[in-house]
Amino acid sequence: MKLFQSFNHAFQGIMYAARTQQNMRIHLLISLLVILASFFLRLDRSYVIALVIIIAVVLSLELVNTAVEAVVDLLTATHHPLAKTAKDAAAGAVLVASLAAIVIGYLIFYQGIINGGQRVFAAVTSVPSNVAFVVLFSVAIATIFAKAWVGRGSALQGGAVSGHAALAFAAATLLAFIYERPLPALLAYFVAFLVAESRVEGKIHSTAEVIAGSVLGTVGALAIYLLARSHLML
């Protein structure tokens, strides 16, 4: 239980930053676009690893910057030069990482863009697993944005959209497309339904919030999978 609470507190920090900091929302949106672009350009696994690392660094430093600003505001009731220095230094760290991310992104995507979307060296993985990564990442980001926009709930509990239901139905939709058989699809959606029902039964979400999450996960998975399939058929 303590482990769950620690994760919940961590996600609350991410939610707070996404809700209050415009730069955090911009970084999250760019991260989503970068991951989608890496999939459609079919970058080599090593390039994708580099992108994930630099995305994590930028987002982590933005969270640290938000924490520094909160602590400084708490400890200083009036304007103080050292408080300004602390905030400026924290913002500078984010800027340095962001500029490095731009350079790394240019170096990674250059050949892929020049080649018109052909393989840079080899595909990251097989199409289904790659689609799964992109779909789950996209649905998670969309859920965070929805909760931050409404201003209620954390990433793991409560809020306007059930993240558990969204991810469960996204996974079920992917399994239905990947296996293309009725029985696995029915079992996957049944498990997803149980996940959604448990959120209502536990009084964590209302029925409407669970339905919203289910629709978000299903539509998101369907849209990305169809885009991926049409891209690969070109």
RAWOPE-V253827 format. One line per field, one symbol per residue. burial: 1 if it has 9 or more other ideal C-beta (glycine too) atoms within 8 Angstrom, else 0. Layout:
# RAWOPE-V253827
burial = ???
This chain:
# RAWOPE-V253827
burial = 000000110011111111001001101110110111111111110011011001101110111111111001000100000011011001101100110110011001100110101001000100000111111111111111111101001110001111111111111111111000000110011011001111110000100011011111110111011011001000
